[in-house]
Amino acid sequence: MSGLRLEGIRSRALGPLDLTLAAGELVFVSGPSGSGKSLLLRAVADLDPHEGEVWLGEEPRSRIAPATWRRRVGLLPAEAFWWAESVGEHLPSILSTHADRAAPEPVSRPSSLLRPALPRLPKPLRRPPGRVSNHPALPDPSTMTDWLDRLGFAPDVLGWSVTRLSTGERQRLALVRLLAQTPEALLLDEATANLDPSNSARVESVVETYRKAQGAAVLWVSHDPEQRRRIGGRSLIIRNERLEPEA
Ligand SMILES: Nc1ncnc2c1ncn2[C@@H]1O[C@H](COP(=O)(O)OP(=O)(O)OP(=O)(O)O)[C@@H](O)[C@H]1O
């Protein structure tokens, strides 16, 4: 359980910004198009040039390797990138328990380009015994199956080719992929922008369950005032390059 503290964050057309989220606190950020909401999240995730420092609990980001920081402070971008052939390849720690149910789909492309849809899988990640780490253990595969279920997917989604995913399916599966890294803080960029009301409710419920169970600080960019009211928490708006409480 770690809070998140932004200190003097200045990025392109933004800042300087200071913001403190307690462990387990949810803060919404809104603002007009182009006001810098995505820039803010990308600066916190250390994915854009910027000035300032971010703290996860007592640890400053400048003392943490970038790849480790991005795993511990997980960003759900507005448009997630998929690099492998099947959904399951992005979720190796769950795929190994469902290999029998995740039959590869036929892929319609020239046979010379065909690769096996389910290649040899890496072993589920496990921390070597005795190594000290302050990163929480990876989630149990059954927890991840439960997230898939709560987001409206049967286990056979693991065998789906990523090329067939709709925008909304990609968005929901990107959330599972993010949570599979057990981030200590979440940065959500319009996590329900492409979803109908029932799927938005599913995403809200999974994020809220995760936040409460893990004590994760959540910084959530949302254009939806109903969503902000429904979930509650602090609501801030970016105005003139600064964060202000929403009126
Ligand atoms: N890589 C970049 N180089 C130059 N300018 C950039 C870059 N990325 C973003 N910007 C500019 O910074 C401003 C804020 O962009 P940002 O993507 O954060 O907006 P936003 O508030 O998330 O908007 P939206 O609600 O439309 O997604 C915009 O004017 C944008 O053009």
The ligand as an SDF file (V2000), in Angstrom:
LIG
                    3D

 31 33  0  0  0  0  0  0  0  0999 V2000
    4.5940   14.6180  -28.2430 N   0  0  0  0  0  0  0  0  0  0  0  0
    4.0540   15.8310  -28.2650 C   0  0  0  0  0  0  0  0  0  0  0  0
    4.6970   16.8730  -28.8540 N   0  0  0  0  0  0  0  0  0  0  0  0
    4.1740   18.1190  -28.8650 C   0  0  0  0  0  0  0  0  0  0  0  0
    2.9760   18.4190  -28.3070 N   0  0  0  0  0  0  0  0  0  0  0  0
    2.3130   17.4460  -27.7090 C   0  0  0  0  0  0  0  0  0  0  0  0
    2.7870   16.1000  -27.6330 C   0  0  0  0  0  0  0  0  0  0  0  0
    1.8900   15.3330  -26.9740 N   0  0  0  0  0  0  0  0  0  0  0  0
    0.8830   16.1680  -26.6580 C   0  0  0  0  0  0  0  0  0  0  0  0
    1.1160   17.4170  -27.1000 N   0  0  0  0  0  0  0  0  0  0  0  0
    0.2450   18.5820  -26.9590 C   0  0  0  0  0  0  0  0  0  0  0  0
   -0.0050   18.8110  -25.5690 O   0  0  0  0  0  0  0  0  0  0  0  0
   -1.3570   19.2100  -25.3860 C   0  0  0  0  0  0  0  0  0  0  0  0
   -2.0310   18.2770  -24.3860 C   0  0  0  0  0  0  0  0  0  0  0  0
   -2.1480   16.9820  -24.9630 O   0  0  0  0  0  0  0  0  0  0  0  0
   -2.8770   15.7920  -24.1970 P   0  0  0  0  0  0  0  0  0  0  0  0
   -2.7920   14.5890  -25.0800 O   0  0  0  0  0  0  0  0  0  0  0  0
   -2.3300   15.6720  -22.8470 O   0  0  0  0  0  0  0  0  0  0  0  0
   -4.3830   16.3360  -24.1450 O   0  0  0  0  0  0  0  0  0  0  0  0
   -5.6440   15.7190  -23.3870 P   0  0  0  0  0  0  0  0  0  0  0  0
   -6.0500   16.6750  -22.3220 O   0  0  0  0  0  0  0  0  0  0  0  0
   -5.3620   14.3220  -22.9830 O   0  0  0  0  0  0  0  0  0  0  0  0
   -6.7060   15.7740  -24.5780 O   0  0  0  0  0  0  0  0  0  0  0  0
   -7.8830   14.7540  -25.0260 P   0  0  0  0  0  0  0  0  0  0  0  0
   -9.0040   14.9300  -24.0430 O   0  0  0  0  0  0  0  0  0  0  0  0
   -8.2430   15.2930  -26.3910 O   0  0  0  0  0  0  0  0  0  0  0  0
   -7.3050   13.3770  -25.0890 O   0  0  0  0  0  0  0  0  0  0  0  0
   -2.0280   19.1950  -26.7560 C   0  0  0  0  0  0  0  0  0  0  0  0
   -2.0530   20.5010  -27.2640 O   0  0  0  0  0  0  0  0  0  0  0  0
   -1.1310   18.3160  -27.5700 C   0  0  0  0  0  0  0  0  0  0  0  0
   -1.1540   18.6930  -28.9450 O   0  0  0  0  0  0  0  0  0  0  0  0
  1  2  1  0
  2  3  1  0
  2  7  2  0
  3  4  2  0
  4  5  1  0
  5  6  2  0
  6  7  1  0
  6 10  1  0
  7  8  1  0
  8  9  2  0
  9 10  1  0
 10 11  1  0
 11 12  1  0
 11 30  1  0
 12 13  1  0
 13 14  1  0
 13 28  1  0
 14 15  1  0
 15 16  1  0
 16 17  2  0
 16 18  1  0
 16 19  1  0
 19 20  1  0
 20 21  2  0
 20 22  1  0
 20 23  1  0
 23 24  1  0
 24 25  2  0
 24 26  1  0
 24 27  1  0
 28 29  1  0
 28 30  1  0
 30 31  1  0
M  END
$$$$
